[in-house]
């Protein structure tokens, strides 16, 4: 599991790279709603 939000973002980009603005916004929304487990 990625440790930082920037690393997670780069990982998501490699999985879902698109040039569509809508897809980019969906990825950003998923990133901002992502919660890491404590521990």
mmCIF file as Biopython writes it, N, C-alpha, C and O atoms, coordinates in Angstrom:
data_model
#
loop_
_atom_site.group_PDB
_atom_site.id
_atom_site.type_symbol
_atom_site.label_atom_id
_atom_site.label_alt_id
_atom_site.label_comp_id
_atom_site.label_asym_id
_atom_site.label_entity_id
_atom_site.label_seq_id
_atom_site.pdbx_PDB_ins_code
_atom_site.Cartn_x
_atom_site.Cartn_y
_atom_site.Cartn_z
_atom_site.occupancy
_atom_site.B_iso_or_equiv
_atom_site.auth_seq_id
_atom_site.auth_asym_id
_atom_site.pdbx_PDB_model_num
ATOM 1   N N  . UNK A ? 1  ? 0.842   -1.187 0.000   1.0 0.0 1  A 1 
ATOM 2   C CA . UNK A ? 1  ? 0.000   0.000  0.000   1.0 0.0 1  A 1 
ATOM 3   C C  . UNK A ? 1  ? 0.878   1.238  0.000   1.0 0.0 1  A 1 
ATOM 4   O O  . UNK A ? 1  ? 1.915   1.279  0.661   1.0 0.0 1  A 1 
ATOM 5   N N  . UNK A ? 2  ? 0.464   2.215  -0.726  1.0 0.0 2  A 1 
ATOM 6   C CA . UNK A ? 2  ? 1.227   3.456  -0.819  1.0 0.0 2  A 1 
ATOM 7   C C  . UNK A ? 2  ? 1.159   4.221  0.498   1.0 0.0 2  A 1 
ATOM 8   O O  . UNK A ? 2  ? 0.149   4.179  1.200   1.0 0.0 2  A 1 
ATOM 9   N N  . UNK A ? 3  ? 2.235   4.915  0.824   1.0 0.0 3  A 1 
ATOM 10  C CA . UNK A ? 3  ? 2.334   5.626  2.100   1.0 0.0 3  A 1 
ATOM 11  C C  . UNK A ? 3  ? 1.932   7.091  2.003   1.0 0.0 3  A 1 
ATOM 12  O O  . UNK A ? 3  ? 1.500   7.671  3.000   1.0 0.0 3  A 1 
ATOM 13  N N  . UNK A ? 4  ? 2.063   7.706  0.829   1.0 0.0 4  A 1 
ATOM 14  C CA . UNK A ? 4  ? 1.748   9.126  0.687   1.0 0.0 4  A 1 
ATOM 15  C C  . UNK A ? 4  ? 0.674   9.323  -0.370  1.0 0.0 4  A 1 
ATOM 16  O O  . UNK A ? 4  ? 0.482   8.484  -1.250  1.0 0.0 4  A 1 
ATOM 17  N N  . UNK A ? 5  ? -0.020  10.449 -0.266  1.0 0.0 5  A 1 
ATOM 18  C CA . UNK A ? 5  ? -1.073  10.726 -1.242  1.0 0.0 5  A 1 
ATOM 19  C C  . UNK A ? 5  ? -0.494  10.938 -2.635  1.0 0.0 5  A 1 
ATOM 20  O O  . UNK A ? 5  ? -1.118  10.560 -3.627  1.0 0.0 5  A 1 
ATOM 21  N N  . UNK A ? 6  ? 0.688   11.538 -2.722  1.0 0.0 6  A 1 
ATOM 22  C CA . UNK A ? 6  ? 1.282   11.747 -4.048  1.0 0.0 6  A 1 
ATOM 23  C C  . UNK A ? 6  ? 1.665   10.421 -4.700  1.0 0.0 6  A 1 
ATOM 24  O O  . UNK A ? 6  ? 1.498   10.254 -5.908  1.0 0.0 6  A 1 
ATOM 25  N N  . UNK A ? 7  ? 2.174   9.483  -3.914  1.0 0.0 7  A 1 
ATOM 26  C CA . UNK A ? 7  ? 2.508   8.163  -4.456  1.0 0.0 7  A 1 
ATOM 27  C C  . UNK A ? 7  ? 1.243   7.436  -4.902  1.0 0.0 7  A 1 
ATOM 28  O O  . UNK A ? 7  ? 1.233   6.777  -5.942  1.0 0.0 7  A 1 
ATOM 29  N N  . UNK A ? 8  ? 0.182   7.559  -4.115  1.0 0.0 8  A 1 
ATOM 30  C CA . UNK A ? 8  ? -1.093  6.942  -4.476  1.0 0.0 8  A 1 
ATOM 31  C C  . UNK A ? 8  ? -1.631  7.555  -5.763  1.0 0.0 8  A 1 
ATOM 32  O O  . UNK A ? 8  ? -2.131  6.845  -6.635  1.0 0.0 8  A 1 
ATOM 33  N N  . UNK A ? 9  ? -1.526  8.872  -5.875  1.0 0.0 9  A 1 
ATOM 34  C CA . UNK A ? 9  ? -2.002  9.553  -7.076  1.0 0.0 9  A 1 
ATOM 35  C C  . UNK A ? 9  ? -1.252  9.071  -8.313  1.0 0.0 9  A 1 
ATOM 36  O O  . UNK A ? 9  ? -1.865  8.799  -9.345  1.0 0.0 9  A 1 
ATOM 37  N N  . UNK A ? 10 ? 0.062   8.965  -8.215  1.0 0.0 10 A 1 
ATOM 38  C CA . UNK A ? 10 ? 0.861   8.495  -9.352  1.0 0.0 10 A 1 
ATOM 39  C C  . UNK A ? 10 ? 0.485   7.061  -9.725  1.0 0.0 10 A 1 
ATOM 40  O O  . UNK A ? 10 ? 0.436   6.716  -10.906 1.0 0.0 10 A 1 
ATOM 41  N N  . UNK A ? 11 ? 0.223   6.235  -8.724  1.0 0.0 11 A 1 
ATOM 42  C CA . UNK A ? 11 ? -0.179  4.852  -8.974  1.0 0.0 11 A 1 
ATOM 43  C C  . UNK A ? 11 ? -1.526  4.812  -9.694  1.0 0.0 11 A 1 
ATOM 44  O O  . UNK A ? 11 ? -1.703  4.052  -10.646 1.0 0.0 11 A 1 
ATOM 45  N N  . UNK A ? 12 ? -2.477  5.634  -9.238  1.0 0.0 12 A 1 
ATOM 46  C CA . UNK A ? 12 ? -3.781  5.679  -9.892  1.0 0.0 12 A 1 
ATOM 47  C C  . UNK A ? 12 ? -3.662  6.180  -11.328 1.0 0.0 12 A 1 
ATOM 48  O O  . UNK A ? 12 ? -4.351  5.684  -12.220 1.0 0.0 12 A 1 
ATOM 49  N N  . UNK A ? 13 ? -2.790  7.160  -11.552 1.0 0.0 13 A 1 
ATOM 50  C CA . UNK A ? 13 ? -2.590  7.662  -12.906 1.0 0.0 13 A 1 
ATOM 51  C C  . UNK A ? 13 ? -2.076  6.571  -13.834 1.0 0.0 13 A 1 
ATOM 52  O O  . UNK A ? 13 ? -2.492  6.493  -14.990 1.0 0.0 13 A 1 
ATOM 53  N N  . UNK A ? 14 ? -1.180  5.732  -13.341 1.0 0.0 14 A 1 
ATOM 54  C CA . UNK A ? 14 ? -0.653  4.669  -14.194 1.0 0.0 14 A 1 
ATOM 55  C C  . UNK A ? 14 ? -1.738  3.646  -14.531 1.0 0.0 14 A 1 
ATOM 56  O O  . UNK A ? 14 ? -1.703  3.029  -15.595 1.0 0.0 14 A 1 
ATOM 57  N N  . UNK A ? 15 ? -2.698  3.468  -13.626 1.0 0.0 15 A 1 
ATOM 58  C CA . UNK A ? 15 ? -3.779  2.519  -13.889 1.0 0.0 15 A 1 
ATOM 59  C C  . UNK A ? 15 ? -4.838  3.095  -14.822 1.0 0.0 15 A 1 
ATOM 60  O O  . UNK A ? 15 ? -5.371  2.388  -15.677 1.0 0.0 15 A 1 
ATOM 61  N N  . UNK A ? 16 ? -5.139  4.370  -14.654 1.0 0.0 16 A 1 
ATOM 62  C CA . UNK A ? 16 ? -6.284  4.963  -15.352 1.0 0.0 16 A 1 
ATOM 63  C C  . UNK A ? 16 ? -5.910  6.198  -16.163 1.0 0.0 16 A 1 
ATOM 64  O O  . UNK A ? 16 ? -6.671  7.165  -16.193 1.0 0.0 16 A 1 
ATOM 65  N N  . UNK A ? 17 ? -4.761  6.184  -16.818 1.0 0.0 17 A 1 
ATOM 66  C CA . UNK A ? 17 ? -4.329  7.354  -17.580 1.0 0.0 17 A 1 
ATOM 67  C C  . UNK A ? 17 ? -5.298  7.589  -18.736 1.0 0.0 17 A 1 
ATOM 68  O O  . UNK A ? 17 ? -5.499  6.732  -19.597 1.0 0.0 17 A 1 
ATOM 69  N N  . UNK A ? 18 ? -5.881  8.768  -18.723 1.0 0.0 18 A 1 
ATOM 70  C CA . UNK A ? 18 ? -6.767  9.177  -19.814 1.0 0.0 18 A 1 
ATOM 71  C C  . UNK A ? 18 ? -6.574  10.667 -20.045 1.0 0.0 18 A 1 
ATOM 72  O O  . UNK A ? 18 ? -5.995  11.368 -19.216 1.0 0.0 18 A 1 
ATOM 73  N N  . UNK A ? 19 ? -7.060  11.133 -21.165 1.0 0.0 19 A 1 
ATOM 74  C CA . UNK A ? 19 ? -6.959  12.553 -21.472 1.0 0.0 19 A 1 
ATOM 75  C C  . UNK A ? 19 ? -8.290  13.258 -21.261 1.0 0.0 19 A 1 
ATOM 76  O O  . UNK A ? 19 ? -8.426  14.441 -21.571 1.0 0.0 19 A 1 
ATOM 77  N N  . UNK A ? 20 ? -9.257  12.544 -20.743 1.0 0.0 20 A 1 
ATOM 78  C CA . UNK A ? 20 ? -10.582 13.101 -20.537 1.0 0.0 20 A 1 
ATOM 79  C C  . UNK A ? 20 ? -10.638 13.878 -19.224 1.0 0.0 20 A 1 
ATOM 80  O O  . UNK A ? 20 ? -10.194 13.388 -18.185 1.0 0.0 20 A 1 
ATOM 81  N N  . UNK A ? 21 ? -11.179 15.078 -19.277 1.0 0.0 21 A 1 
ATOM 82  C CA . UNK A ? 21 ? -11.308 15.892 -18.074 1.0 0.0 21 A 1 
ATOM 83  C C  . UNK A ? 21 ? -12.226 15.216 -17.062 1.0 0.0 21 A 1 
ATOM 84  O O  . UNK A ? 21 ? -11.950 15.245 -15.862 1.0 0.0 21 A 1 
ATOM 85  N N  . UNK A ? 22 ? -13.309 14.612 -17.528 1.0 0.0 22 A 1 
ATOM 86  C CA . UNK A ? 22 ? -14.248 13.948 -16.626 1.0 0.0 22 A 1 
ATOM 87  C C  . UNK A ? 22 ? -13.564 12.823 -15.865 1.0 0.0 22 A 1 
ATOM 88  O O  . UNK A ? 22 ? -13.762 12.690 -14.657 1.0 0.0 22 A 1 
ATOM 89  N N  . UNK A ? 23 ? -12.762 12.010 -16.549 1.0 0.0 23 A 1 
ATOM 90  C CA . UNK A ? 23 ? -12.070 10.914 -15.880 1.0 0.0 23 A 1 
ATOM 91  C C  . UNK A ? 23 ? -11.048 11.437 -14.888 1.0 0.0 23 A 1 
ATOM 92  O O  . UNK A ? 23 ? -10.870 10.853 -13.819 1.0 0.0 23 A 1 
ATOM 93  N N  . UNK A ? 24 ? -10.377 12.522 -15.220 1.0 0.0 24 A 1 
ATOM 94  C CA . UNK A ? 24 ? -9.411  13.132 -14.316 1.0 0.0 24 A 1 
ATOM 95  C C  . UNK A ? 24 ? -10.110 13.607 -13.046 1.0 0.0 24 A 1 
ATOM 96  O O  . UNK A ? 24 ? -9.587  13.425 -11.946 1.0 0.0 24 A 1 
ATOM 97  N N  . UNK A ? 25 ? -11.279 14.209 -13.187 1.0 0.0 25 A 1 
ATOM 98  C CA . UNK A ? 25 ? -12.020 14.689 -12.022 1.0 0.0 25 A 1 
ATOM 99  C C  . UNK A ? 25 ? -12.496 13.535 -11.146 1.0 0.0 25 A 1 
ATOM 100 O O  . UNK A ? 25 ? -12.501 13.645 -9.920  1.0 0.0 25 A 1 
ATOM 101 N N  . UNK A ? 26 ? -12.893 12.440 -11.765 1.0 0.0 26 A 1 
ATOM 102 C CA . UNK A ? 26 ? -13.311 11.263 -10.998 1.0 0.0 26 A 1 
ATOM 103 C C  . UNK A ? 26 ? -12.141 10.718 -10.189 1.0 0.0 26 A 1 
ATOM 104 O O  . UNK A ? 26 ? -12.310 10.353 -9.026  1.0 0.0 26 A 1 
ATOM 105 N N  . UNK A ? 27 ? -10.954 10.661 -10.795 1.0 0.0 27 A 1 
ATOM 106 C CA . UNK A ? 27 ? -9.777  10.183 -10.074 1.0 0.0 27 A 1 
ATOM 107 C C  . UNK A ? 27 ? -9.449  11.087 -8.897  1.0 0.0 27 A 1 
ATOM 108 O O  . UNK A ? 27 ? -9.115  10.601 -7.816  1.0 0.0 27 A 1 
ATOM 109 N N  . UNK A ? 28 ? -9.539  12.388 -9.093  1.0 0.0 28 A 1 
ATOM 110 C CA . UNK A ? 28 ? -9.262  13.320 -8.000  1.0 0.0 28 A 1 
ATOM 111 C C  . UNK A ? 28 ? -10.281 13.154 -6.884  1.0 0.0 28 A 1 
ATOM 112 O O  . UNK A ? 28 ? -9.923  13.212 -5.708  1.0 0.0 28 A 1 
ATOM 113 N N  . UNK A ? 29 ? -11.548 12.946 -7.237  1.0 0.0 29 A 1 
ATOM 114 C CA . UNK A ? 29 ? -12.579 12.743 -6.228  1.0 0.0 29 A 1 
ATOM 115 C C  . UNK A ? 29 ? -12.286 11.483 -5.415  1.0 0.0 29 A 1 
ATOM 116 O O  . UNK A ? 29 ? -12.418 11.491 -4.191  1.0 0.0 29 A 1 
ATOM 117 N N  . UNK A ? 30 ? -11.893 10.410 -6.081  1.0 0.0 30 A 1 
ATOM 118 C CA . UNK A ? 30 ? -11.553 9.171  -5.374  1.0 0.0 30 A 1 
ATOM 119 C C  . UNK A ? 30 ? -10.367 9.377  -4.443  1.0 0.0 30 A 1 
ATOM 120 O O  . UNK A ? 30 ? -10.342 8.848  -3.332  1.0 0.0 30 A 1 
ATOM 121 N N  . UNK A ? 31 ? -9.383  10.149 -4.901  1.0 0.0 31 A 1 
ATOM 122 C CA . UNK A ? 31 ? -8.215  10.411 -4.072  1.0 0.0 31 A 1 
ATOM 123 C C  . UNK A ? 31 ? -8.610  11.173 -2.815  1.0 0.0 31 A 1 
ATOM 124 O O  . UNK A ? 31 ? -8.168  10.828 -1.719  1.0 0.0 31 A 1 
ATOM 125 N N  . UNK A ? 32 ? -9.435  12.204 -2.960  1.0 0.0 32 A 1 
ATOM 126 C CA . UNK A ? 32 ? -9.799  13.027 -1.816  1.0 0.0 32 A 1 
ATOM 127 C C  . UNK A ? 32 ? -10.728 12.300 -0.852  1.0 0.0 32 A 1 
ATOM 128 O O  . UNK A ? 32 ? -10.782 12.653 0.326   1.0 0.0 32 A 1 
ATOM 129 N N  . UNK A ? 33 ? -11.460 11.295 -1.323  1.0 0.0 33 A 1 
ATOM 130 C CA . UNK A ? 33 ? -12.350 10.543 -0.449  1.0 0.0 33 A 1 
ATOM 131 C C  . UNK A ? 33 ? -11.656 9.339  0.177   1.0 0.0 33 A 1 
ATOM 132 O O  . UNK A ? 33 ? -12.213 8.687  1.060   1.0 0.0 33 A 1 
ATOM 133 N N  . UNK A ? 34 ? -10.439 9.046  -0.279  1.0 0.0 34 A 1 
ATOM 134 C CA . UNK A ? 34 ? -9.683  7.898  0.214   1.0 0.0 34 A 1 
ATOM 135 C C  . UNK A ? 34 ? -9.262  8.119  1.659   1.0 0.0 34 A 1 
ATOM 136 O O  . UNK A ? 34 ? -8.774  9.197  1.998   1.0 0.0 34 A 1 
ATOM 137 N N  . UNK A ? 35 ? -9.437  7.137  2.499   1.0 0.0 35 A 1 
ATOM 138 C CA . UNK A ? 35 ? -9.039  7.204  3.903   1.0 0.0 35 A 1 
ATOM 139 C C  . UNK A ? 35 ? -8.078  6.062  4.194   1.0 0.0 35 A 1 
ATOM 140 O O  . UNK A ? 35 ? -8.336  4.912  3.837   1.0 0.0 35 A 1 
ATOM 141 N N  . UNK A ? 36 ? -6.978  6.385  4.838   1.0 0.0 36 A 1 
ATOM 142 C CA . UNK A ? 36 ? -6.020  5.353  5.227   1.0 0.0 36 A 1 
ATOM 143 C C  . UNK A ? 36 ? -6.422  4.786  6.592   1.0 0.0 36 A 1 
ATOM 144 O O  . UNK A ? 36 ? -6.968  5.494  7.438   1.0 0.0 36 A 1 
ATOM 145 N N  . UNK A ? 37 ? -6.146  3.518  6.783   1.0 0.0 37 A 1 
ATOM 146 C CA . UNK A ? 37 ? -6.424  2.887  8.069   1.0 0.0 37 A 1 
ATOM 147 C C  . UNK A ? 37 ? -5.402  3.328  9.102   1.0 0.0 37 A 1 
ATOM 148 O O  . UNK A ? 37 ? -4.220  3.485  8.797   1.0 0.0 37 A 1 
ATOM 149 N N  . UNK A ? 38 ? -5.875  3.527  10.338  1.0 0.0 38 A 1 
ATOM 150 C CA . UNK A ? 38 ? -4.946  3.874  11.409  1.0 0.0 38 A 1 
ATOM 151 C C  . UNK A ? 38 ? -4.153  2.640  11.803  1.0 0.0 38 A 1 
ATOM 152 O O  . UNK A ? 38 ? -4.631  1.510  11.704  1.0 0.0 38 A 1 
ATOM 153 N N  . UNK A ? 39 ? -2.942  2.886  12.247  1.0 0.0 39 A 1 
ATOM 154 C CA . UNK A ? 39 ? -2.167  1.760  12.729  1.0 0.0 39 A 1 
ATOM 155 C C  . UNK A ? 39 ? -0.891  1.705  12.074  1.0 0.0 39 A 1 
ATOM 156 O O  . UNK A ? 39 ? -0.091  0.813  12.354  1.0 0.0 39 A 1 
#
